[in-house]
Amino acid sequence: MVDSRDIEGGIRRRRECLCCGERFWTYERPELLPCPRCGHPETRVLSLQLVQASLRRQRECVNCGYHFATSERIERAGLVVIKRDGRREEYSREKLVRGVRLACAKRPVSEDQIEAVVDAVEQEIFGLGQAEVPSRRIGEAVVRRLRELDEVAYVRFASVYRQFRDIDSLLDEIAELKEWKRRVQETQHQLPLALGDDGLVVEPKL
């Protein structure tokens, strides 16, 4: 770590790779801050765990002993998203997380699974090495992963992203989902599905 700065709602750190010398920023966002029990701001780190593309710290409030977690991840920068109407805006992880979280509302999907979906999407789009990416490319990447994760969340997200014009469009999407499930089930009888690095099912090539 080269530098550390306290900013509103978290800690921003400047890091340097010991292998290649590349420098980048990370942002540690407390999941609960201040202490939800007593409001005290001082905590100590109990454990550190590497989870997907982030570091998770288990913390303890020095005042009342309450335990909570923070997550530190790389700040992605330099990617411009091209909207459907031609507008351009800077990529926002927070905006993508909100969209996925909304689609998964009241579904048996954990926050870790939501973060895993977004991590996998970021790995895909930033891996393209392009300065600009169409919003539809990001949307399709999310749709593919939600289809594997939760059917209802998939339909919710697809209905907003693909802007269904009427009920027939929605029924067509559901029919495609059922057909995809049927083909996957047929393939499962022939070979086991592999898990990707993000813990999600890798879709077989049909």
C-alpha positions as CSV (number, residue, x, y, z in Angstrom):
1,M,0.0,0.0,0.0
2,V,1.4,3.4,-1.0
3,D,-1.2,5.8,0.4
4,S,-4.4,5.6,2.5
5,R,-7.1,8.3,2.8
6,D,-10.2,8.5,4.9
7,I,-13.2,9.8,2.8
8,E,-16.8,10.0,3.4
9,G,-18.3,6.6,3.9
10,G,-15.1,4.6,3.6
11,I,-11.3,4.4,3.1
12,R,-9.5,5.0,-0.3
13,R,-6.1,3.3,-0.7
14,R,-3.4,3.7,-3.3
15,R,-1.8,0.3,-4.0
16,E,1.2,-1.0,-6.0
17,C,1.6,-4.4,-7.5
18,L,4.9,-5.9,-6.2
19,C,5.2,-7.9,-9.5
20,C,4.7,-5.4,-12.2
21,G,4.7,-2.1,-10.4
22,E,1.2,-1.1,-11.6
23,R,-0.5,1.3,-9.3
24,F,-4.3,1.4,-8.7
25,W,-6.9,2.6,-6.2
26,T,-9.1,0.5,-3.9
27,Y,-12.1,1.6,-2.0
28,E,-13.1,0.0,1.3
29,R,-16.8,0.4,1.9
30,P,-18.0,-0.4,5.4
31,E,-21.1,-2.5,5.2
32,L,-22.3,-1.1,8.5
33,L,-20.8,2.2,9.7
34,P,-20.8,3.5,12.3
35,C,-21.2,0.7,14.7
36,P,-24.9,-0.2,14.4
37,R,-25.1,-0.9,18.1
38,C,-23.5,2.1,19.7
39,G,-22.4,4.4,16.9
40,H,-18.7,4.4,17.9
41,P,-16.4,5.0,14.8
42,E,-13.3,3.1,16.0
43,T,-12.9,-0.6,15.1
44,R,-10.2,-3.3,14.9
45,V,-9.7,-5.9,12.3
46,L,-10.2,-9.5,13.4
47,S,-9.7,-11.4,10.2
48,L,-9.0,-10.8,6.5
49,Q,-10.3,-13.0,3.7
50,L,-9.9,-12.8,-0.1
51,V,-13.4,-13.1,-1.7
52,Q,-13.6,-13.0,-5.5
53,A,-12.3,-9.6,-6.5
54,S,-12.3,-8.1,-3.1
55,L,-10.9,-8.3,0.4
56,R,-13.3,-8.8,3.3
57,R,-12.4,-7.7,6.8
58,Q,-14.2,-8.9,9.9
59,R,-14.2,-5.9,12.3
60,E,-15.0,-5.4,16.0
61,C,-16.2,-2.2,17.6
62,V,-13.7,-1.2,20.3
63,N,-16.5,0.3,22.4
64,C,-19.2,-2.4,22.6
65,G,-17.5,-5.4,20.9
66,Y,-20.1,-5.7,18.1
67,H,-18.8,-7.6,15.0
68,F,-19.4,-6.5,11.4
69,A,-17.7,-6.7,8.0
70,T,-16.2,-4.3,5.4
71,S,-15.2,-5.1,1.8
72,E,-12.3,-3.5,-0.1
73,R,-12.3,-3.8,-3.9
74,I,-10.4,-2.3,-6.9
75,E,-11.9,0.9,-8.2
76,R,-12.6,0.5,-11.9
77,A,-12.0,3.6,-13.9
78,G,-11.7,4.8,-17.4
79,L,-14.7,3.0,-18.9
80,V,-17.4,4.9,-20.7
81,V,-20.8,3.4,-21.3
82,I,-22.7,4.2,-24.5
83,K,-26.4,4.4,-23.8
84,R,-29.2,3.4,-26.2
85,D,-29.8,7.0,-27.1
86,G,-26.2,7.7,-27.8
87,R,-25.4,9.5,-24.6
88,R,-22.1,8.6,-22.9
89,E,-21.5,8.3,-19.1
90,E,-18.8,6.9,-16.9
91,Y,-19.3,3.4,-15.7
92,S,-20.7,3.1,-12.2
93,R,-20.4,-0.2,-10.2
94,E,-22.9,1.2,-7.7
95,K,-25.5,1.7,-10.3
96,L,-25.1,-1.8,-11.6
97,V,-25.3,-3.3,-8.1
98,R,-28.5,-1.3,-7.5
99,G,-30.1,-2.7,-10.7
100,V,-29.1,-6.3,-9.9
101,R,-30.2,-5.9,-6.2
102,L,-33.6,-4.5,-7.3
103,A,-34.1,-7.5,-9.7
104,C,-33.3,-9.9,-6.8
105,A,-35.5,-8.1,-4.2
106,K,-37.4,-10.6,-2.0
107,R,-35.7,-13.6,-3.8
108,P,-33.5,-16.2,-2.1
109,V,-30.3,-14.4,-3.4
110,S,-27.6,-13.3,-1.0
111,E,-25.6,-10.1,-1.1
112,D,-22.5,-12.2,-1.8
113,Q,-24.2,-13.7,-4.9
114,I,-25.2,-10.2,-6.1
115,E,-21.6,-9.0,-5.7
116,A,-20.4,-12.2,-7.5
117,V,-22.7,-11.4,-10.5
118,V,-21.4,-7.9,-10.7
119,D,-17.7,-9.0,-10.3
120,A,-18.2,-11.5,-13.2
121,V,-19.8,-8.8,-15.4
122,E,-16.9,-6.4,-14.6
123,Q,-14.3,-9.0,-15.4
124,E,-16.0,-9.5,-18.8
125,I,-16.4,-5.9,-19.8
126,F,-13.1,-4.6,-18.5
127,G,-11.4,-7.6,-20.0
128,L,-12.4,-6.4,-23.5
129,G,-9.7,-3.7,-23.2
130,Q,-12.0,-1.1,-24.7
131,A,-12.4,2.5,-23.6
132,E,-16.2,2.5,-24.5
133,V,-18.7,-0.3,-24.1
134,P,-22.4,-0.3,-25.2
135,S,-24.9,-0.5,-22.4
136,R,-26.5,-3.5,-24.2
137,R,-23.2,-5.4,-23.8
138,I,-23.4,-4.9,-20.0
139,G,-27.1,-5.7,-19.9
140,E,-26.7,-9.0,-21.8
141,A,-23.8,-10.0,-19.5
142,V,-26.1,-9.4,-16.5
143,V,-29.0,-11.2,-18.1
144,R,-26.9,-14.3,-18.7
145,R,-25.8,-14.6,-15.1
146,L,-29.1,-13.9,-13.6
147,R,-30.6,-16.6,-15.8
148,E,-28.3,-19.1,-14.1
149,L,-28.9,-17.6,-10.6
150,D,-32.6,-17.0,-10.2
151,E,-35.5,-17.2,-12.8
152,V,-37.6,-14.4,-11.3
153,A,-34.7,-12.0,-11.0
154,Y,-33.8,-12.8,-14.6
155,V,-37.3,-12.0,-15.9
156,R,-37.4,-8.8,-13.8
157,F,-34.1,-7.5,-15.1
158,A,-34.8,-8.6,-18.7
159,S,-38.2,-6.9,-18.7
160,V,-36.6,-3.6,-17.8
161,Y,-33.4,-3.9,-19.8
162,R,-35.1,-5.2,-23.0
163,Q,-38.1,-2.9,-22.6
164,F,-40.8,-5.3,-23.4
165,R,-43.6,-3.6,-25.3
166,D,-46.5,-5.8,-24.3
167,I,-47.4,-9.0,-22.5
168,D,-46.6,-11.1,-25.6
169,S,-43.0,-10.0,-25.4
170,L,-42.8,-11.1,-21.8
171,L,-44.4,-14.4,-22.6
172,D,-41.8,-14.9,-25.5
173,E,-39.0,-14.3,-23.0
174,I,-40.4,-16.8,-20.5
175,A,-40.8,-19.3,-23.3
176,E,-37.1,-18.8,-24.3
177,L,-36.1,-19.3,-20.6
178,K,-38.0,-22.6,-20.5
179,E,-36.4,-23.8,-23.7
180,W,-32.9,-22.8,-22.3
181,K,-33.6,-24.8,-19.1
182,R,-34.8,-27.8,-21.1
183,R,-31.5,-27.8,-23.2
184,V,-29.4,-27.4,-20.1
185,Q,-31.2,-30.3,-18.3
186,E,-30.6,-32.5,-21.4
187,T,-27.0,-31.6,-21.4
188,Q,-26.7,-32.4,-17.6
189,H,-27.5,-36.0,-18.4
190,Q,-24.5,-36.1,-20.7
191,L,-21.8,-34.1,-18.8
192,P,-21.5,-32.2,-15.5
193,L,-21.7,-28.5,-15.5
194,A,-18.5,-26.7,-14.4
195,L,-18.3,-23.8,-11.9
196,G,-16.5,-20.7,-12.9
197,D,-14.1,-18.7,-10.7
198,D,-17.1,-16.6,-9.5
199,G,-19.0,-19.6,-8.3
200,L,-21.6,-19.4,-11.0
201,V,-22.5,-22.2,-13.4
202,V,-20.7,-22.0,-16.7
203,E,-23.3,-22.4,-19.4
204,P,-22.6,-25.4,-21.6
205,K,-22.0,-24.7,-25.3
206,L,-25.2,-26.0,-27.0
